[in-house]
Amino acid sequence: MLYSLIVKDLLIQKRYVAFSLLYLLALIFAFQNMESVVFSAAATGVVYILLTTSCAYDEKNKTDIMINSLPIKRSQVVAAKYLAVYVFFLMATVGYIIFSNLLLLSGAPIKVYPMTLDSFMVGMVAVSIMTGLNLPVFFKFGFAKSRIVGFLLFFCLFFGVSYIMKVFQEWERVALDGAITKFIWSQGDVVILLLKAVALLAFIALSYGLSVKFYKNREF
Amino acid sequence: MEPILEIKGLRKSYGDFSIKGIDLVLEKGYIMGFIGPNGAGKSTTIKLIMNLLKKDGGEIKVFGKDNVKFEHEIKNRIGFVYDENYFYEELTISEMKWIIEPFYKTWDEKAYKKYIKKFELPEKKKIKELSKGMKMKLSLTIALSHNADLLIMDEPTSGLDPLVRSELLETLSEVIQDENKAVFFSTHITSDLDKIADYVTLIHNGEILFSESKDDILSNYGIVKGGKEILGKDASRDFVGVRQNRFGFEALTKDKNQIKRKYGDKILIEKPTLEEIMLYHTRREQNAV
């Protein structure tokens, strides 16, 4: 069922999926001086376009009435939307890898910055923050109101990814006084990565919990 | 045997409107027409049954089970058709079906194909390119493709041409041949019910005015015409929706035999249609004597 709802979010916006991949390509050309953040910014943009469009189509067709008349739990409807966001992110990632490698192989006279683990992580964090803050508003008030919040978040994150990346690097470099922080920084890279992943998961879980709570109380 | 749908003391308020503790029962094997003017509470009641609105109080049982606690299980056995298209207009019929199919444990591909063929629905066409009649037929096809035991329909004939309406009613008559199924059908076009309904429930201003078998209604109710002189103290008890003019009065009675015995030759009694019964009831407050 979740699979069906996720595919639905792609099917209803086939044209936008194609458009967002073109947009990805255009950003590789446009962001010639942004180095490693090109991927993060481009992926955030793609996810923003696809998430916004899927929510807009839900609202336009008033499909909450149809979906919630089917044998499905509201928590599953919410979960499908969160999962769709990561499917969009995965598509952007694969698209970026393909485009950047094709451009590198073609020897085109432009700078191409391949995706790095850092830029992937920053992209994931940016997308998660955008989704985690936007979707509870969508599930509480519908698309019209969440669109404003979504646009502000996207604007901040799209242009703030380089800042987020700097903050990340700063956190890694500066070890603060305090036993816990010292302990964390004394661990290996894998442990630190895991801790970051856990923090991100906790944030998304909290956001999902709020969305479910709001959506369960919605009336159609 | 448990009723397929049972509502007891259902309440819901929002804004100026409220559903005021309504009761109704629908048994297996029957079609119940749920009639009332626009804004009477038909759609609200249906949305409460489907848990699209949260009730303030009362009880809704479908297949003998609470409609909220057993929502998932119940909805597997409900087919729904609403007054508007709530499918994704950007998708084709076959894409929409592909998305909906996995939700139902008992999806019946054979039945789906049968109705697609019967209604001549173009599977490759986008839903936004379909006429209103076609969209309604698509809703009905989906509703009938998972062996639903209860069909819930909210004004399905509204805005449709007579040919499509007749096709829909004919299909419902076929469906109800299976005595384990039931249909709950809201409409303000009462002529639809003349053909297919077994029971008729009238709602007005959030209250159920009556819920009776159609045959009983049509054989007991009558339109009474007579001189004003007989409109005495008993008028409000004997008649519904009294309308007076220079020559006399017209009103509805719930028991034409009793009225005939009481007033004899002073009155004339005619057979009412369901529409007239609804109109007399719903204008009662404005014209009461």
Interface residues (C-beta under 8 A of the other chain):
Chain A: M1 Y3 S4 L5 V7 K8 L11 I12 Q13 Y57 K60 N61 K62 T63 I65 M66 N68 S69 L70 P71 I72 K73 N217 E219 F220
Chain B: K47 M50 N51 L52 L53 K54 E71 H72 E73 I74 K75 N76 I78 F80 Y82 E84 N85 Y86 F87 Y88 E89 E90 L91 E95 W98 I99 I100 E101 P102 F103 Y104 K105
